[in-house]
Amino acid sequence: MIKLDISETADSWVDIFVTADKDGSDLGRIHPSQRGLKLSSFVTVGPGTHTLFEVQGYVDNRDTTTIDVSVSSEADVHEPNNDRASATQIQTGSEVSAQLILPYVSQTDQQVQDIYKVQLSAGKHTFQMTAVPSDLYPVIQISDSADTVLSTNLHGPNRGAQFDFDFDVDTAGIYYFRIDSWVDLSIVYSGTEADSYQQPYKFQID
């Protein structure tokens, strides 16, 4: 997470264009709505990446702007777990806490999903999403060890909603749970820091 705290003086007005160094792709634009503002902006990128910020004056920019930059890591001990090969092993009956943030690397590499695997007995089980940041809209997919999708598009009624559902497995074994976002996540975001940047989502499988 790259955070930019922008402070324009009375006669300054800037435009900032954000691109990925790896492929030159456009991540977005940071643009205060008028001159003389203070604004916080956030950019979510993958680990080890380089991100370019092109700062330009906008419409008769006549003064100085201060930009303080800070970088923080995703508060998620399960990362990296964006594919089946790196899926996090979890246990039934134990609450899991993690973050869902889009780690932009390039136009073709931005794997937001988190994947978990768990040993299940045959029969009925329950998935409970016990905490959801107000701006997050998680969606769940269940698959078996052969990568056969058993259930998909399982989600709550709206952003920030807790939800649960029951599901059946025919045979005991390892099952995979993919947690993704039902709606596109922002790469570049300006304003009050999003809840999902600060708060974890939590779930449990019984």
C-alpha positions, -999 to 999 in steps of 0.1 A, spaced: 0 0 0 14 33 -11 -1 64 6 3 99 -7 -7 128 16 -10 158 -8 -11 194 5 -16 221 -21 -11 257 -13 -37 283 -23 -25 287 -59 -14 251 -66 -33 224 -84 -17 191 -95 -25 161 -116 -8 128 -109 -7 99 -133 1 65 -119 17 37 -140 33 3 -134 70 2 -142 68 -34 -153 46 -29 -184 38 8 -185 1 1 -178 -22 28 -164 -32 23 -128 -52 55 -125 -51 92 -119 -50 113 -87 -65 147 -91 -77 170 -64 -111 185 -73 -99 221 -69 -67 240 -61 -55 245 -26 -68 211 -12 -54 185 12 -60 150 -1 -50 114 8 -47 89 -19 -39 52 -18 -23 28 -44 -23 -10 -40 5 -28 -57 22 -62 -56 54 -69 -36 87 -60 -52 70 -38 -79 81 -3 -90 53 23 -94 58 56 -114 40 88 -104 40 116 -130 32 149 -113 20 177 -135 7 212 -128 -30 216 -137 -48 248 -150 -25 277 -141 -6 260 -113 14 288 -97 26 276 -63 40 246 -45 25 213 -35 39 190 -8 35 152 -12 44 129 17 47 93 7 46 62 30 45 25 22 29 -2 43 25 -40 39 -8 -59 38 -16 -71 73 -22 -107 62 0 -135 76 -15 -159 50 0 -141 20 10 -152 -6 -20 -175 -11 -34 -163 -45 -34 -197 -62 -41 -233 -53 -3 -242 -51 1 -216 -24 -33 -221 -7 -32 -216 31 -40 -247 52 -67 -239 77 -86 -260 103 -124 -264 108 -137 -246 138 -110 -219 138 -117 -183 127 -94 -170 100 -85 -133 97 -71 -118 65 -72 -89 41 -84 -87 5 -64 -60 -13 -57 -59 -51 -19 -63 -55 -13 -47 -90 18 -58 -107 9 -54 -144 -22 -55 -166 -20 -93 -167 -9 -98 -131 -33 -86 -104 -44 -116 -85 -67 -103 -57 -81 -137 -46 -72 -155 -14 -73 -193 -15 -75 -217 15 -76 -255 18 -91 -275 46 -96 -312 54 -134 -320 55 -153 -351 65 -181 -363 43 -215 -346 51 -229 -312 58 -207 -282 68 -212 -245 73 -192 -215 60 -196 -183 81 -183 -149 71 -181 -134 105 -166 -100 97 -166 -79 65 -152 -44 61 -179 -19 50 -165 -15 15 -158 -52 8 -181 -75 -11 -166 -110 -8 -177 -139 -30 -168 -176 -23 -160 -205 -46 -156 -241 -33 -137 -268 -53 -123 -302 -46 -88 -317 -48 -94 -324 -85 -101 -287 -91 -138 -294 -98 -159 -265 -88 -187 -275 -64 -202 -241 -56 -196 -206 -69 -208 -170 -66 -217 -175 -29 -220 -140 -13 -239 -118 10 -266 -93 0 -244 -62 -1 -210 -47 7 -200 -51 44 -226 -79 51 -219 -109 71 -233 -141 58 -232 -179 60 -243 -209 40 -245 -247 44 -229 -270 19 -224 -308 15 -194 -328 5 -198 -364 -7 -164 -377 3 -138 -368 29 -108 -350 16 -91 -316 10 -114 -288 -3 -104 -254 -15 -121 -221 -7 -114 -191 -30 -124 -157 -15 -126 -130 -42 -143 -97 -46 -178 -97 -62 -171 -61 -75 -139 -47 -89 -115 -33 -62 -99 1 -66 -62 2 -75 -60 40 -70 -83 54 -44 -86 90 -30 -104 102 2 -109 87 36 -89 55 40 -111 25 30 -121 1 58 -107 -28 39 -72 -12 41 -74 -12 79 -98 -40 89 -96 -77 82 -123 -100 69 -129 -131 90 -145 -164 84 -148 -199 98 -157 -233 84 -175 -259 106 
